[in-house]
Amino acid sequence: MNRLLVRDEQRVRLCDGVVLPADGLNVRTGPGTGYAKVGVLAKGSKVRTDWDSIQRRDGYLWVRLNSTQWIADYMLGADDGAIRGKWYVNYSNC
């Protein structure tokens, strides 16, 4: 049992979700709009993201799909709270 607990603490936090935007979601080589776009995930595509990789850049929260691909799963709102953020992925287990 102890072995399982130790392994669980070291495991990345993987979250399953579905892409929401009607025009899809860009896939990039890194966490930011300055990284190259390498594809687009269609609306309804299933994704598994690593929430331990979350980075805040360029007005978005970026998460890693795998070792070379990132998506923006959330658009941040205004700092004064007037505008709410927007989710681009509907997560089912996080």
VOVO-811716 format. One record per residue (C-alpha): residue number from 1; residue in three letters; x, y negated, z negated. Coordinates in Angstrom, 1 decimal. Layout:
<pts>
<i = NUM&aa = Ala&u = X&v = Y&w = Z>
...
</pts>
This chain:
<pts>
<i = 1&aa = Met&u = 0.0&v = 0.0&w = 0.0>
<i = 2&aa = Asn&u = 2.8&v = -2.4&w = -0.8>
<i = 3&aa = Arg&u = 4.3&v = -1.9&w = 2.6>
<i = 4&aa = Leu&u = 1.0&v = -3.0&w = 4.2>
<i = 5&aa = Leu&u = 0.8&v = -6.1&w = 2.0>
<i = 6&aa = Val&u = 4.3&v = -7.2&w = 3.0>
<i = 7&aa = Arg&u = 3.7&v = -6.6&w = 6.6>
<i = 8&aa = Asp&u = 0.5&v = -8.6&w = 6.5>
<i = 9&aa = Glu&u = 2.3&v = -11.6&w = 5.0>
<i = 10&aa = Gln&u = 4.8&v = -11.5&w = 7.9>
<i = 11&aa = Arg&u = 2.2&v = -11.1&w = 10.6>
<i = 12&aa = Val&u = 1.3&v = -14.1&w = 12.7>
<i = 13&aa = Arg&u = -2.3&v = -15.4&w = 12.4>
<i = 14&aa = Leu&u = -3.9&v = -14.3&w = 15.6>
<i = 15&aa = Cys&u = -7.3&v = -15.8&w = 16.4>
<i = 16&aa = Asp&u = -9.7&v = -14.6&w = 19.1>
<i = 17&aa = Gly&u = -11.9&v = -17.1&w = 21.0>
<i = 18&aa = Val&u = -13.6&v = -18.1&w = 24.3>
<i = 19&aa = Val&u = -12.7&v = -21.0&w = 26.5>
<i = 20&aa = Leu&u = -15.5&v = -23.7&w = 26.4>
<i = 21&aa = Pro&u = -14.9&v = -26.4&w = 29.0>
<i = 22&aa = Ala&u = -16.9&v = -26.1&w = 32.2>
<i = 23&aa = Asp&u = -13.8&v = -27.0&w = 34.3>
<i = 24&aa = Gly&u = -11.5&v = -24.6&w = 32.4>
<i = 25&aa = Leu&u = -8.5&v = -25.1&w = 30.2>
<i = 26&aa = Asn&u = -5.0&v = -25.9&w = 31.3>
<i = 27&aa = Val&u = -2.2&v = -23.5&w = 30.4>
<i = 28&aa = Arg&u = 1.3&v = -25.1&w = 29.9>
<i = 29&aa = Thr&u = 4.8&v = -24.1&w = 29.3>
<i = 30&aa = Gly&u = 5.0&v = -25.9&w = 26.0>
<i = 31&aa = Pro&u = 2.9&v = -27.8&w = 23.4>
<i = 32&aa = Gly&u = 2.2&v = -31.1&w = 25.1>
<i = 33&aa = Thr&u = 1.0&v = -32.8&w = 28.2>
<i = 34&aa = Gly&u = 4.5&v = -33.4&w = 29.4>
<i = 35&aa = Tyr&u = 5.1&v = -29.7&w = 29.9>
<i = 36&aa = Ala&u = 4.4&v = -28.0&w = 33.2>
<i = 37&aa = Lys&u = 0.9&v = -26.7&w = 34.0>
<i = 38&aa = Val&u = 1.2&v = -23.1&w = 34.9>
<i = 39&aa = Gly&u = -2.4&v = -22.1&w = 35.2>
<i = 40&aa = Val&u = -6.0&v = -22.7&w = 34.2>
<i = 41&aa = Leu&u = -8.2&v = -20.4&w = 32.1>
<i = 42&aa = Ala&u = -11.8&v = -20.3&w = 33.4>
<i = 43&aa = Lys&u = -14.8&v = -21.1&w = 31.2>
<i = 44&aa = Gly&u = -15.7&v = -18.0&w = 29.2>
<i = 45&aa = Ser&u = -12.2&v = -16.5&w = 29.4>
<i = 46&aa = Lys&u = -11.2&v = -14.7&w = 26.2>
<i = 47&aa = Val&u = -8.0&v = -15.9&w = 24.5>
<i = 48&aa = Arg&u = -5.9&v = -14.8&w = 21.5>
<i = 49&aa = Thr&u = -3.9&v = -17.6&w = 20.0>
<i = 50&aa = Asp&u = -1.2&v = -17.8&w = 17.3>
<i = 51&aa = Trp&u = -2.5&v = -20.3&w = 14.7>
<i = 52&aa = Asp&u = 0.8&v = -20.2&w = 12.9>
<i = 53&aa = Ser&u = 2.2&v = -22.1&w = 16.0>
<i = 54&aa = Ile&u = -0.2&v = -25.1&w = 15.8>
<i = 55&aa = Gln&u = 1.5&v = -28.4&w = 16.8>
<i = 56&aa = Arg&u = -0.1&v = -31.8&w = 17.0>
<i = 57&aa = Arg&u = 1.0&v = -33.8&w = 20.1>
<i = 58&aa = Asp&u = -0.5&v = -36.2&w = 22.7>
<i = 59&aa = Gly&u = -3.9&v = -36.3&w = 20.9>
<i = 60&aa = Tyr&u = -4.4&v = -32.6&w = 20.8>
<i = 61&aa = Leu&u = -3.8&v = -29.5&w = 18.7>
<i = 62&aa = Trp&u = -1.7&v = -27.0&w = 20.7>
<i = 63&aa = Val&u = -1.5&v = -23.3&w = 20.1>
<i = 64&aa = Arg&u = 0.6&v = -20.6&w = 21.6>
<i = 65&aa = Leu&u = -0.9&v = -17.9&w = 23.7>
<i = 66&aa = Asn&u = 2.3&v = -16.0&w = 24.1>
<i = 67&aa = Ser&u = 6.1&v = -16.7&w = 24.1>
<i = 68&aa = Thr&u = 5.9&v = -19.0&w = 27.2>
<i = 69&aa = Gln&u = 2.3&v = -20.3&w = 27.4>
<i = 70&aa = Trp&u = 0.4&v = -22.9&w = 25.3>
<i = 71&aa = Ile&u = -3.1&v = -24.4&w = 25.4>
<i = 72&aa = Ala&u = -4.7&v = -27.4&w = 23.7>
<i = 73&aa = Asp&u = -7.6&v = -25.9&w = 21.7>
<i = 74&aa = Tyr&u = -8.7&v = -29.1&w = 20.0>
<i = 75&aa = Met&u = -8.8&v = -32.8&w = 21.0>
<i = 76&aa = Leu&u = -8.2&v = -35.0&w = 18.0>
<i = 77&aa = Gly&u = -10.7&v = -37.8&w = 17.1>
<i = 78&aa = Ala&u = -9.8&v = -41.4&w = 16.3>
<i = 79&aa = Asp&u = -7.9&v = -42.0&w = 13.1>
<i = 80&aa = Asp&u = -10.7&v = -44.2&w = 11.7>
<i = 81&aa = Gly&u = -13.1&v = -41.3&w = 11.9>
<i = 82&aa = Ala&u = -15.4&v = -43.1&w = 14.4>
<i = 83&aa = Ile&u = -15.0&v = -40.4&w = 17.1>
<i = 84&aa = Arg&u = -15.1&v = -36.8&w = 16.2>
<i = 85&aa = Gly&u = -12.7&v = -34.3&w = 17.7>
<i = 86&aa = Lys&u = -13.7&v = -31.7&w = 20.3>
<i = 87&aa = Trp&u = -13.0&v = -28.0&w = 20.3>
<i = 88&aa = Tyr&u = -12.0&v = -26.4&w = 23.6>
<i = 89&aa = Val&u = -12.0&v = -22.8&w = 22.3>
<i = 90&aa = Asn&u = -14.9&v = -21.2&w = 20.3>
<i = 91&aa = Tyr&u = -13.1&v = -19.0&w = 17.7>
<i = 92&aa = Ser&u = -14.8&v = -15.9&w = 16.3>
<i = 93&aa = Asn&u = -12.4&v = -14.8&w = 13.6>
<i = 94&aa = Cys&u = -10.7&v = -17.9&w = 12.2>
</pts>
